């Protein structure tokens, strides 16, 4: 089944046995000061581009944020865009908007994957189930590569709002705190936590 077929959390539960709950995922976030380049890129996007489509938001708002993460973790993080992540074991298939891997090489996706980012044009809730299915496939991908990792992080964003997820033991944990684009320092801080928490399987 394609990731995009998972349109509701109920379907996620029926097909993959994944339940969900809302909880605060990050109790202490160290704010990361963004580079001047990131701030300029985001300001330019808001001032000069039409940000009405998913593709535009992905290119001009989300990608600059992820490129910032890549720049600050050159030796430990790779960013992939539009990569296929099939999982024959679970019958899952499709492309992921963005994947963060604990391998700096970006020619071919290799384990361990530490986070997936799903871009949506409208409400974030419409992307929770799809992102969770991708996260589940990522866990299986890691396991097939000998990286036994029981949890996976994800994020659903429309460029302006960012909601983080964590999948562990078939339970999707949806962060009760939503971050906004004017909280760039906090968003970068959350990604820092994700990278650090996932580094023990690198």
N, C-alpha and C positions, 0 to 999 in steps of 0.2 A: 504494500500500500504506500502511496506517495505521502511524504510529509505534509503536503498541502491539503490532503484529505482529512487531516485531523483538525477539524474546525471547532470542536467543543471539548471541554474537559471531561464531559460524560463519555464521549466516544473514546477518548484517551484511556479512560478507565475500563470500558467494555472491551476494547481491542488489545490493550497492552497491560491491563491490570494495574495501572498507575493511578493512585489516589492523589489528592492535593489538600493543602492547608495553607493558610496565610500566617506568616510569622515574620518577626524582625530578623533579618539575616546578618546584619552588620552592627555590632554594638559600639565599636570604636573605629572611626574612619579618620585616618591621617590625611589631611588635605594636601594635594599635590599641586604645586604652583605650575600652571601651564606655560608653555613657551610663548614667546611673542608671535611666532609663526602661527601657532594654533589659534590664538586670539584674533589675529589678522584674517586668517582663513575663514573663521566663523563669522566675523563681522562683515567681510566681503560677501559671503553667502547671503546674509540677511539683507544687505544693502542693494545688491545688484542682480540676484538670481531669483527666478520664479521657483518657489519651493512648494508647489502644489501637488507634485506627483511623488510616488514612492521612490522612483529612480533618482529624481533630483535631490530629495532629502538624503538618500543613501550616498550619493556622490559628494554633495557639498556640506553636509552636516555630520554624518556618521563616519565616513571615511577619514576626514581630518582627525577626528578623535582617535580612531584606531591607529592611524599613522603616528600620532603622538606617542601612543603606547609602544609601538614598534621602535620608534627612535630612542626611547628611554630604556628599552630592554633588547638592544641589538644582539646580545649574545645568548638570549634565553627565550625569545618569543618570535614566532613566525605568524604572519597574518595571511589568511587565504580568503579569496572572494569568489563566490559562485562555484564552489567545489562540490562534486558529487560525493555522497556519503551513503552508499548502499549497504544494507545489512541483511543478507540473505537469511540469516538465522531468525530474525524477527519479521522478515518479510517487509522491510522498510526500504524506501528508495527515494532519491530526489537530490536536489541541490540545496546547499546551505548558503545563506547570504554572506555570512562571515564566520570564519573559524579561527580561533587562537590556539596555536600549538606550542608545546614546550620544546620545539626544535626551530632554531633560527633559519634553517634552510627553507626556501619557499618555492622550490621547483616542484616537489611532490609532497603531498600530505603524508605525514608519518605520525605515529603516536609518540608521546601522549598528547591528546587534545585536552585543553583545560577549560575552554569556554566557547559557546556559540552565540552569535548575535543575529537576531531575526529583525528585519526591517519591515515595518508596516506603515501604511499611509494614514490610517485613521486611528481607531482606538487600539490600545495595547492589548486589551483582553482578547481580541480576535487572534492574537498571535501566540498566546500562552500554550495551547495544546500542540500547535505545530512545532514550536521551539522545544517543548518537552520531548516530542517524538524524536527530534534531531539529537537532543541530549542523550536519550536512551541509546540511539544508534551509535553515538560517540563513545559511550561507555563500552558497548560491545566491540567497537573498533579498537579501543585501547586494550581490552581483554584479549582480543585475537592476536595482538602484537606483544602479548606477554606483560602488559602494563596493568596490573590488577588494581583498579581504582574504583572505589565504591560510590563516588559522587561525581557530579558534573555541574558546572555552572552554566547559566545561560542568561541572555538579556533580550528583552523585546523593546524596541524603540521606534519612534516615528521621527527621530532626530531632535525633537523638542523635549519629549518625555522619555525617561529611561526607567524600566522596571526590571530588577534582577531576579533570577530564579536559581534554585538549587535542587537537583534531583539526587535522592539517596534512598536506597532500599525501597524502590518503587513508590516513593512519596515525593511529589512535586511540592517544594516549598516556595511559595510566592512571597516575595518581600513586601511587607506592609508599607514600606517607605518608597515613595516614588521620587526620582530625582529629575530636575529640570535643567534645560540647557544653560541657564544662568548659574548653575551649580557645577561648573566645569571642574573645579578643584575637588569636589566630593566624588564626582563620577570617576575621575582619574584615580582617586584614592580607593574606591571600591575595586577597580580593576587591579590595583596594586595588591589588595588583599587576596583577590582571586588567584593571581599569579603566584603569590607566596604560599597560599594554602595548597596549591596544586603542584608545587615544585618538588615534593617528595617522591613523585613518580617519574620525574624527568630522567 
